[in-house]
């Protein structure tokens, strides 16, 4: 990751409205010098976070960390405690217990320095409808302490980054939903934070804008920004997140990479072979293999559960061929985070 | 402070752009002041100075005293201008045209009948479109008639049943007349000083709508919480005091802009007389502070922006009515004249009344009263506002 940032540092230059791939644009934009100690890769550290509302423990002992260049997904159903956790990390909400450190600075509701290193993109479209896109950006740039000239320059860059330069002077109430979402994110990036918190940024967004947002996040992560991402969409988490934390009833019940989580719950890859021949014999032979957990012959097909389908598929095909079976097609289904979530919580993510 | 100004400027820009603040802060009060002023000017004869015609067909001692002493004294009050007309016919025509609001006719032989202790009468001709002016003319005539009756009664009391020579009667009448001034128009006491009509409606509408105007600033904190932008402000590297300060500053600035425009516009367009600029400034500033404090306190007990706006409107209307912004409650009898001072609007209007012809020092009591409103309600609001600035 450090190499990526060094490579990008040589690409700095004036932004234009040419159609530059979004990821490259982000890399160029964010690869400016950043305030703070970049030698420290640990951007966010939180542990023991607790917060109750009356007798209800909304967050109960949550802790995790995010390093520079890492995207961390916080998954959980509605009411699981995601937003309360994020609010404490962003310094919006007092916590009952626990510690939060952002870029080495302790975060509280009054922490000015820690907040300077944090970009927050709330789930709601937190923009002012009676102001133009440019005025919204300028306001927040000035609020983050930038002098006027720098605020103008960053505003222009953010407008180019979000593809809103042509509509910069329009009041944002005239923007489409996707444009508002992009501006919402652009405001969070204005001051080039080390940690970006994105709270369900693609909720209610059309597929095209959604893809642009996901590309942006990928680009920011590649450029070295630490990203905390919450979503209801499992496929987004699988695409973007280096690590995932699953939160339910205020507790972090599992954490790790996708592979680690899948391994943790013991799910295997499912392989279905559409074939003719001695399927029962082939199934018996395959069941003897140590990496095959289950082999079952059906009418015209065979279902297998194996530990790693990608690596074992050649051996499977060799074995069934040796048993006199002719394979017409192969389907592989790997367990996803949805399955992990279901296994851990007993319900689907969007319940 | 820098962040508070940025938030204030952002809010002002948004408010001026959606035009609601302009409408409520300037256009509506200006329009209503104009309408009320036009309506009440029509009732009183179309002008603050009543044109009163006098036809003296008598030219005797009693009528001469009325035209040379009573009417000039009334004229010096500035409320009435006297126009001597040669004939009743001409005076009637002028009254019918509206040139004269009313006419007092003293018929021939009036003085002789008075001196002979026989029934005598003066005639008041009024313009139907100026009933108040007609009533004023009638009051002047009746007042003089009462004075004449008092003198006749004095002379009769001294004379008893004994016939007196005419010279003695004249001497006694002169003595009785000298005992009191003829009809006078005296300034009322300081406690019940009133603005003239144009100034009253200008000031009344301005301070009435001030309470609606300032609510935009504080209530926007609730709107920002609802829209999600408050979360973004709280995540920014600024203090919570800056956010609260910015909202209060917005209220104050909206109120100041509204009042400044209204003072200037009503002075130039309607001829309203607000008084000493320094005194007016003190009153306006303290009124804005009181209005901001009250509206902020209401916002802090509301659950959302819509509820806050509803409650604020109710309080603004009730205080406006009690405070005498539509009619001078301080002139009302009994408890009404006292209860009016539970409203800052009443202190504002009283301050402007006290300021008429006076110096800045005349407004300290009303100004301190409004500051007390601001301190109490604003202090309570600040304590509760900090809770509003939480997620």
Interface residues (C-beta under 8 A of the other chain):
Chain A: X87 X90 X91 X92 X93 X94 X109 X110 X112 X113 X115 X116 X118 X120 X122 X123 X124 X125 X126 X127 X128 X130 X131 X135 X139 X140 X142 X143 X144 X145 X171 X187
Chain B: X3 X6 X7 X10 X13 X14 X17 X18 X227 X228 X229 X231 X232 X233 X234 X235 X236 X237 X238 X239 X240 X390 X391
